[in-house]
Amino acid sequence: MASPVPKSPEQSEKNRKYDRQLRLWGDHGQAALESAHVCLINATGLGTEILKSLVLPGIGAFTIVDSKKITHEDIGANFFLEAESVGKSRAQVAMQMLLELNSDVRGDYIDEEPEHILYNSPDFFNNFTVVVATSLNEKCLILLSQRLWDLNIPLIVTRSIGFIAYMRIQIKQHTVVETHPDNETPDLRLDKPFGTLKKHLDSINLDEMSFKDHSHVPYLVILYKFLEKWIKEKGELPKTYKEKQQLKQMIKEGMRRDENDAKNSEENFEEAIKAVNTCIGPTQIPDNLRNILNDEQCINLTAKSSSFWIIAKAIRDFCENEGDGLLPLKGTLPDMTADTEKYITLQEIYHKQAVADAEVVWRRTLQLLRELGKPSDSISERDVKLFCRHASGIHVERGTCIADEYSSKIFGASNIVQSLENPESMMIYYVVLRGVEKFQTEYNSYPGEFDDQVEPDIVKLKACITKLLIEWGCGSLAKDDYVHEFCRFGGSELHSVAAFLGGLAAQEVIKFVTNQYKPVHNTFIYDAVTSNSGTFFF
């Protein structure tokens, strides 16, 4: 009788609930998400869509700041508000409805103007992980921007009017260890093999192998052997496309055929040929990482230095000493057609070296902590190992303050002038949206908000935009179509557009909370009519 198939380990209820996202950012990312507290200013249709996409994956807590009462216009654009709620607190009702989505999440609301909070309780925003703002007026936005810039708390400003969506991200400095690049190059060190790897690879003789063994050698071994031959003949690594094609041909000629089946070729050799472009190249520190390791914050640590910069300094010291100019080994191998025993042997060699390298960096990190007078447990060994594994792709995001965009003395508008020269540029929407903000400040309403004022508001909005363009040193708009469109929108939200941007903004919040994935660089604009989008840096 056959033995029963062993059962897989039972998943906890929590792991089953969040299974898909755990595959994206792991247990540590989920833990960070569950300890985060996000503030939303204004529970508009867009605002609640953003929170929806944070409540479902299990954000720890959220607080809504909104003094407005629910109107019939809100009901039309916000799926989280019901007709019988008209006249009630928008913050309270939205909070209650959102909490029904996930019992793990805590929610709160403040039925007060954000501007009043900024003036009367300036420390209110100090303890939030991320602040998200929708439909803020210009004055309040500037105050909030300056406050959060000083605290280095991420601020995500969003706006959805008609078919146009806008998102601006403000962060003084944000560091990312796990960037999850789309195409990660394997760290194989074939041009500079470490001691145990070289000893193992040199002990293998392809020529003396039977067909069966020859066809089950990991392609890494094949690449190493033929790279050795190439370097003996040419004196250096293949660099050009032509040279790599020649190396591929050498490997192809080394392939054997099955005596019993001439059509049966060796898959491992075919894999080696495909891997030439990605796996054959000089092992070196990437330029983006070299810039980080040479950064002033990395070289000159202080007692206020974050864990990121302390570990980065330990990595830098490793590269200059034990690493002999190279990073700590990642210690992972790509999948390959091979005999299980041969593959595992290789895997263990890489893993042991990676552990040894990470241990050196860990000891150096502890030494730096002592020198800085910081507790030895302020950085965990797990964090150091994670950093070593992803060192080649770490990222530092440095942004600009939103408040500076509203100061003509500080704000450099050269990129606006340049972008507007292209009539198809999405920059036109940024200009018109800034005009809408100025209109709101002057007239306390959206352009076109009242049906009988659409035509007069077109003239007023044009005047607001013209003032801005003069301040920036730009010429007038090529055509008025955009101004007419925004007045036709009347400041209204379309739920489909709000839902789209809500999902994107929630992703950015999760990036900041988990310290994984690179955030959008500064400004994002989306046109739902054409499905075009653009990013800009101010």
FENDA-V801513 format. One record per pair of residues at least 6 apart in sequence whose C-alpha atoms are under 6 Angstrom apart, sorted by sequence separation. I is the first residue (numbers start at 1). GAP is how many residues later the second one is. D is the distance in Angstrom with one decimal. If there is no record, write none. Layout:
[[I:GAP:D] [I:GAP:D]]
//
This chain:
[[75:6:5.7] [159:6:5.9] [238:6:5.7] [258:6:5.8] [319:6:4.7] [404:6:6.0] [405:6:5.0] [440:6:5.7] [448:6:4.4] [511:6:5.7] [159:7:5.2] [319:7:5.2] [404:7:5.6] [526:7:4.3] [158:8:5.5] [257:8:5.5] [319:8:5.7] [525:8:5.5] [158:9:4.4] [448:9:6.0] [525:9:5.4] [157:10:5.6] [447:10:5.4] [524:10:5.8] [157:11:5.1] [298:11:5.3] [508:11:6.0] [524:11:4.5] [156:12:5.8] [523:12:5.3] [156:13:4.7] [523:13:5.0] [155:14:6.0] [71:15:5.4] [155:15:5.1] [298:15:5.3] [522:15:5.2] [70:16:4.8] [154:16:5.9] [70:17:5.0] [92:17:6.0] [154:17:4.9] [69:18:5.2] [70:18:5.7] [91:18:5.8] [69:19:5.3] [331:19:4.8] [69:20:4.7] [70:20:5.1] [152:20:5.6] [331:20:4.5] [69:21:5.2] [68:22:5.9] [37:23:6.0] [39:23:5.6] [41:23:5.9] [42:23:5.9] [132:23:5.8] [293:23:5.9] [331:23:4.8] [36:24:5.1] [37:24:4.7] [38:24:4.7] [39:24:4.9] [40:24:4.9] [41:24:4.8] [42:24:4.8] [130:24:5.1] [131:24:5.0] [132:24:4.8] [133:24:4.9] [134:24:4.9] [135:24:5.6] [330:24:5.9] [34:25:5.0] [35:25:5.0] [37:25:5.4] [39:25:6.0] [66:25:5.3] [115:25:5.5] [132:25:5.9] [134:25:5.6] [248:25:5.3] [329:25:4.8] [33:26:5.2] [34:26:3.9] [64:27:5.8] [358:27:5.7] [328:29:5.3] [435:29:5.3] [435:30:4.7] [45:32:5.5] [45:33:4.2] [190:34:5.9] [448:39:4.4] [447:40:5.0] [448:40:5.9] [449:41:4.1] [448:42:4.2] [447:43:5.7] [61:44:5.6] [63:44:5.8] [65:44:5.9] [67:44:4.5] [446:44:6.0] [60:45:5.4] [61:45:4.6] [62:45:5.0] [63:45:4.6] [64:45:4.5] [65:45:4.8] [66:45:5.3] [67:45:4.3] [446:45:5.3] [61:46:5.5] [63:46:5.1] [66:46:5.7] [67:46:5.1] [314:47:5.6] [219:49:5.3] [314:50:5.5] [215:51:5.2] [314:51:5.5] [219:53:4.9] [417:57:5.6] [330:59:4.6] [413:59:5.5] [328:60:5.9] [268:69:5.5] [303:69:5.3] [38:90:5.8] [37:91:5.4] [38:91:5.8] [37:92:5.4] [38:92:5.1] [39:92:4.7] [40:92:4.9] [41:92:4.6] [42:92:5.8] [36:93:5.8] [38:93:5.9] [40:93:5.8] [218:120:4.9] [217:121:5.4] [216:122:4.4] [216:123:5.1] [177:217:4.6] [176:218:5.7] [176:219:5.1] [175:220:5.9] [175:221:4.5] [174:222:5.8] [174:223:5.0] [173:224:5.6] [173:225:4.6] [172:226:5.5] [172:227:5.2] [171:228:5.2] [145:257:5.9] [145:258:5.8] [142:261:4.8] [162:327:5.2] [161:330:5.4] [162:330:5.8] [161:331:5.6] [162:331:5.4] [161:332:5.2] [162:332:5.8] [160:333:5.8] [179:337:5.5] [180:337:5.9] [178:338:4.9] [179:338:4.1] [176:339:5.2] [179:339:5.8] [176:340:5.7] [169:353:4.9] [168:354:5.6] [168:355:4.4] [167:356:5.8] [167:357:5.1] [166:358:5.9] [166:359:4.6] [165:360:5.8] [165:361:5.1] [164:362:5.8] [164:363:4.9] [163:365:5.1] [77:416:6.0] [77:418:5.2] [49:450:5.6] [46:452:4.6] [50:452:4.2] [49:453:4.9] [53:453:5.8] [46:456:5.8] [50:456:5.2] [33:480:6.0] [32:482:5.5] [29:485:4.9]]
//
